[in-house]
Amino acid sequence: MLLIRSEQMKALRRVRWIAFEEEMFVHVTKYFLIDCQLLGPRQIRKVIRHGIERADSHGFMAKGEICRYVDLSLALGSHFDRDPQLPWVAPLLSAGKAGSPRAAMSSLQGRAMEYLEQVSGRRGERYVRALLKARNLTFVISSNVRFR
């Protein structure tokens, strides 16, 4: 009898995703241009791989679901699934494991869009105002170091 260890299964899954990583790289560079410019190609590829692994760990297997997961990781942060400031994420991810991953991803994406609009505004106006305010702040790390 042939026995395949879990490490071997992970390696086989990784090989399967190599072409998909390239598709994701093209997608991400098109829709997350600023992130790509800030991080550079090498780091973006790491973000994509991390997103694929995290999506897999939450039971998302279809390419569309994984693509949306990577998009959310760029919009909300690469560890949005564990972020204590996003308490609404964990129950939606749990629902995906228990039921339909497609429905869970739709709920997750919908809730994320509501959150992003609430935080940054419909056209990003709150985000821009916050950046302009932050530019004029002085940050003190310790009593001897000041940042302007």
N, C-alpha and C positions, 0 to 999 in steps of 0.2 A: 504494500500500500504506500502511496506517495503522500508525504506529509509536508505541507507548506507552512512555515513559521510566520508569525505576525510581521516580523521584520522584512521577510521576503514579500509579503503581500503589500506592505507599505512601499517597498522599492518598485513593485510592479505598478502600483497606482501612480507613483511619481513619474515613471516613464510615460504613462498614459497622458499625463498633464503637460508634458513638455511643449507640444504643439499648441495646447490651449493657453499656456503661459505667453506664448508669442502673440496669439490673438488678443489676449488681455493687455499686453504691452501696447499694441496698436490702439486699442480702445481707450486705455487710460491716458495715453499721450494726446488723444483727441479731446477727451472730455475733462481732464484734470491737468491742463497745460501748466498752470502756475505751480502746482505740486511737483510736476515733472521737472520744471526748470529749477525749483529750489532743491530737490533731492538728487536729481541726476539719474541717468539710466540704471546704474548699478543698484542704487537704493530702491528705485521704483520696482525693479525686478524682485527685490527682497520683500517689499510690501505685497506684491502680487502673490508670491509663494506663501507668505505668512497668511494672507487672506484665504487662499485655497485650502491650506491646512486647517485653519480655524473653521471655515465653512464645512469642511469634511467632518471635523470633530462634532459639529452640531447637526449632522445628518443631512446636509445639503449635498446632493450628488449631481444634479442636473447642471449643465453648463450655465444656463440662464440664472439659476439661483446663486451659483458661485460668483458669477459676474456681478450680480447685484450686491452680494456680500462684500466683494472687494470694493465696489463703489462706496458702500456704506462705511467701510473701514477708512477710506480716504476722506469722506465727509465728516465722520464722527470721531475718528481716531482708530489706530490699528488694534487697540484693545477695548473697543467699544462694548464688546460682549461681557467685559468684566468691570466696566467703569461704574463706580458707585454713584456718579452724578447722572447716570442714565438708568435708573432703577426699572424702567418700563421694558428694557431690552431682555433681561433674563426670562421673564414669564413668556414672552413671545418666542424665544428660542426653545424653551422647554415644550411649548405647544407644538413646535415643529418636529421635535423628536417623538412626541407622543402621537401625533396625528399626521397631518399632511404638510410636508416641508414647503410645498408650493404656496399653500394658504398662509403658512407662518411667515414666509418671506414677503408675501404681499402685505400682510399686516405690519410686519417690521418696517418695510420700506415706506408704507403710508404714514406710520407713526413717526418715523425719522423725518419725513418731509414736513410734517406738522411742527415737529420740534425745531427743525432748522429755520422754518419760516418765523416761528415765534421768537427764536433767539436772534436771528440776523435780519429779519424783515423780509417782506415779499420780494424785494429786489436787492437785498443786502444792505439797505440803508442804515440799519442799526449797527451792523458790523463796521461799516465805514465810519460812522460817528464814533464808535468805540475806539477804532484805530487812531482817529484824529485826536481824541482825548488822551489816549495812552501816549501819543507822541509828545505831549506837553507835560507828562508826569515825570517826577524824579523818583527813582527807586532806590531805597536804602537797603543794602544787604546786611551790613554790620555798621557799627558806629564809625568806622574808618573808611568805608567804601561807599561811594555814591555813583549812581548811574543816571545819566540824563539822556 
